[in-house]
Amino acid sequence: MINVIKVGGAIVEDEVQLSALLDSFAQLEGDKILVHGGGRRATKVATSLGIETKMVEGRRITDGDMIDVVTMVYGGLVNKNVVAQLQARGVKALGLTGADADIIRSHKRPLKNGIDYGFVGDVDKVDAQTLIALLNAGIVPIVAPLTHDGNGQILNTNADTMAGETAKALAMAGEEVTLTYCFEKKGVLSNPDDDESVIPMINRASYEKYASDGTISGGMMPKIENALAAVESGVKKVVITRADNLCGGTIIQ
């Protein structure tokens, strides 16, 4: 079993939440990979350098100055902080970007609705065999949200997508994979005002029912649609949960 865990920037940049996540991650038995974000920290560093952050529909426009910032922040500051903290917990962690060992290769996103996102990458392939070799050597990959195009260009890449594509590639290589998305709630809630109203399990049929009656709506819908796509591509299960609750949450099967 390989656990692929994705943690967002909001958790990575909060010392208390990050500590809880790393405690839970360190205690997970077996092979594991952590994919992290870091957008808020990148925005903060960019501002300190006088570089404007431009967003369109929640997506970062990554121009020449911004790709330098996110490379420094994601691949350096955030990634190595997580790696160092995991070493302190007895985890033999190795910080990586998609460019390292050609693990994740992407292409530059083309114009979309007339919008040029700049140096943003859409994933083409994940080298599952190299990741498996690292895991077999007892190394725990910690992957920053950066990929490359094979021609020397680093690309800013969505961490949710990287985690999902990594899980799919490992499953296609014959591995049993669980993919976990960590966010601020204990799972998918039937009542957004009740943090205890976690829906324990969702499949394609129940999701369509919840979506049609409005139980699930807004930003949770693409998360679940991505999770169902991963399961339909061979990932054993996807879990949506809180950072300190890696063994709980909503299971997508």
N, C-alpha and C positions, 0 to 999 in steps of 0.2 A: 504494500500500500504506500502510495506517495500522497502526502498532503501538500497542496498548493494553497497558500494563504495570501490573500490580498488585503493590505491595510492602507487606508487613505491618508492624505496629508493632514487632515484635521486631528487624527489620532497620533500620527508620527510627531506632530509639533506640540502636543500636550504631554508634559512630562509624566503626569499621573496615569493617563490613558495608555501612553506608550509603555510605561513600566509594567502595567497590568497585562498588556498584549504580549510583551516579551517574556514575562513569567509564564503565561499560558503556552506560548510557542515553545519555550525551552523544555517544558514538561511533556510536550507531545512526543509519543514514542514513534519510532520508525523514521522513514525518509521524509524530508520536508523541504519546501522551498518557500521563501517569503518574497513577495513582490510589493513594493511600497510606492506611495505617491510623495508629494512634497510641494504642492502648488502654492500654498500660503507662504511658505518660507521663501520660495522663488520670488513672489511678489514683493515681499519685504526687502529682500536683498536688492532687487531691481530698483525699488524706490530709493534706497540708500545710495545707489549709484547714479541716480538721476535718469533712469530708464523707465519710460512709460509702459505700463501694462495695458494691453488692449485685449478685450474679450468680446466674442461674438457668440451669443446663445450659450454662454457658460464655457466656451472653448477658447483657449489661449492662442492669440496670434503670435507666432514665434518667428520674429524677424532676425536679422543678423546679430543684433545686440542681445536679444532675448535668448537665442540658442546658446550663446556663451554663458549667460546667467544660469539657465536651467542645467547645463552640463556641469557647471561648478557646484550648484546646489544639490541637484539630484544625485549625480555620480560621486560627488565629494562629500560635502557637509552632512547631508541627511544620511546617505548610504553608510559612510564610515562611522557615524555616530551609532547607528543601529548595529553595525558589525561589532564595534567595541563593546557595546552593552551586552550583546549576546555572548561574547567571549567571557565576560564576567559571570555569565550564567552557565558556563561550561559547554557552550555550543561552538563547534568548530566552524564558524561562519566565514564565508568568502564573499566580499562585495563585488558585484558585476553590473555591467550594462549589457544591452543586447549586442554591442560591438565586440565585447570580450569573447574570444574564441569563436566569433561568428555565431553566437547563440541565437540571436533574433535579428533577422534582416527584414527591412521594410522598404517601401517606396514613398517618395514625397507625395503627399496628398495633392491631387489635382484641384483646380478651381472648382468650388462647389457653390452653386447659386451666385456666381460672380465673386465669391469671397476667396481671397488668397490667404491661406492659413500659414504660409511661410514654411519653415523647416519642421513640419509636422509629419510624422510617419504613420502609414497604415501597414500593418504586419503582413508580410508575404510568407515567411516560414520560420519555424522554430526547430533548432537542432536538438531533438530529444535525446539522441545518443550521447552527446557531450554532457548534458545534464545528468543523465543516468550514470555515466562514468564518474562524475564528481560525487554523486550520492553513494555510489558503490565504494568510493575511497573514503567515505565518512565525512565528506565536506557538505555543508549546508549552504546552498546558493542564496544570496540576498540580492535581489535584482531591482535596479533603479529603472525608472520609466524613460529610458533612452534606448534607441535602436540605431541601426546604420543602414545605408543603402548599398553597401558593397563597393562604392566608389569614393570612399573617404569622408562622407558626410554623416555627421551625427544628426539624429532626428528625435524630436520630442514626441513621445508616444503615450497614449492613454494607458494607465496602469491596469484598469479593469480589463481592457482588451488584451494586454500582454499576459495577464494571469489566465484569462480564458483560453487564449491560443496556446499557452504553455501546457495547460491541463489537457487540451484536446490532443496536442502532439504526443504527449506522454501516453495517453490512452491509445492512440493509434499505433504506438510502438509496443503495445501489449501490456502496459502497466495498469494496475488498478489505481484509480486516481479519485481523490476527493478534493473539490475546489471550495474554498471558504472565502466569502466576502465579509469583511468586518466593517461595520459602521456603528452609529451611535445608539441604535436600539437593539433589544434582545433578539429580534427577528422581524418577520413580516407581521404587522399588527392588523387584527380585524377591526380594532377601534383605535385610531391614531391618538386619541386622548388617554388611552389606557395602556401603559407600557407593559402590562402583564398579559395583554390579549394576544399572545403570540400564536400564529397559525402553525401547528407543528409540522405539517407536510403539505406540499403543493405539487400536483402533476399537471399535465397539459389540460385535462378536462376540468379540474377544479379551478385552475387559473382563469380559464375562459369564463367560468361561472362568476368568480370573484370580480373579474374585470367588467363583465356585463352589468352586474348589480351595484358597481361602484365601491365595493369593499376594498379593492386594490385600484389605485389611480395614481396620476402624476408621475413623479420621478421613480417610484418603485416599479412601474411597469417595464421600462427598458431593462432594469436589473434582472427581473424575473424572466423576461424574454431571452436575455443573454444566457441566463442559467439553464433554461430549458433547452436552448440550442446546444449548450455544452453537453448536457445529458444525452441529447439525441445524437451527439457526435462520439459517444462512447465513454464520457466521464461517468463514473459510477453514481456520484451524487454531488450536488452543490448545496452548500450551507450558507445562509444569510444570518449573521449573528452579531453580537457585540464583542468588542476586543477582548474582554475578560471572560468570555463565555464560549471558547472554541469548541467545547463538547456539547453545546446546546444550540438553540436557535431554530430557524425554519429550514427544513430539508426539502430540496427540490429534486424530484425523481421522476 
